[in-house]
Amino acid sequence: MDEDELLEKIINKELTICETCDNIFTYIPQKVFCETCMCKHRSAQKKIYHEKNRANPEWVAKTNARQKAWRKENREKKNARARARYHANKKNASK
């Protein structure tokens, strides 16, 4: 694709140029950054958020409690699925 064709597609809003890395991607309204730049930005924001709140004991306790509840819930679901598979296989084996 030559420069004129590229410029024409950008003007016709078929393609967009990323503001940080000048990568070219398909046009999506209100999207200014490519996926790689957005991932980098999100991970940087998460890192800043966690570093800021890591010193807060209340935040750490709340996060740990949430993770513990999530693990317990998923363990129960996993065990229920395994139990259902076991009984289904047991029924099929006895027939």
N, C-alpha and C positions, 0 to 999 in steps of 0.2 A: 504494500500500500504506500503510495507516494504522499508527500507532504500536503499537496492540494486536496487530495481525496480525504485525507485524515482531517484536515481543517474543515472541510465541508461537512463531514459527519459530526464533528464537534458542534458546529453551528446549527445543524439540523437536530441536535440533541439525540443523537444515536450513540455517541461516545462521550466520555468525560475524562478529564485528567486529574489525577490525585494531587492535592495541594502540597503534600510533603515530599513524595518521592517521584512525581511526574510519571507515574504508571498510568496506562490507559485502560479503562474498563467500560462496560456498557452503561449507558445512562440510566440512572434511577433518580427521580426527583428528590431533592434535598440531601443527596449523598455526595459528599465532597472528598472523602478519603477511601482508599482501596481497603480490601479486607486485611491485608497484612499490617497496614498502618493502624487500622482500628483495633486489631488484636494487641499490637504493641501498646497502644494508648490505654486500652482496658486493663491490661496486665499491670501497667505502671500505676494506674489509678487504684487498683486493688492493693498493690504493694504499699502505696502511700496510706490507704485507709487502714490496713492491718497494722502497719508500723505505728500509726497514730493511736490506735485503740488497744494495742497489745499491752500497754502500760496500765490500762484501766482494768482493775480486778473484776468489776461488775460485768464488763463486756466479755472477758475471758470466761467467767462462770456461766454466763448466759449462752455463749457459743458452745461450751463443753456440754451443757445440759441439752441443747438442741441436737448436737451430734449424737449424744448417747440415746436420746429418744428415737432419732432417725435410724440408728443401728438396730435398736431393739425392734422397731416396727418392721424393718426389712428382714431381720432374722426370723421373725414370726411368719412373714409372708413366704420366705424361702422354705421354712419347715412345713408350712401348710401345703405348698406345692409338692414337696417331696413326699409327704404323707399321702396326698391324692394319687401321685404316680405309683407309690408302693401298693396301695389298695387296688388301683386299676390293673396293675400287672398281676397281682395276686388273684383277682377275679378271672382274668384271661388265662392264667396258668391252670386254674382248677377246672376249666371247661373242657 
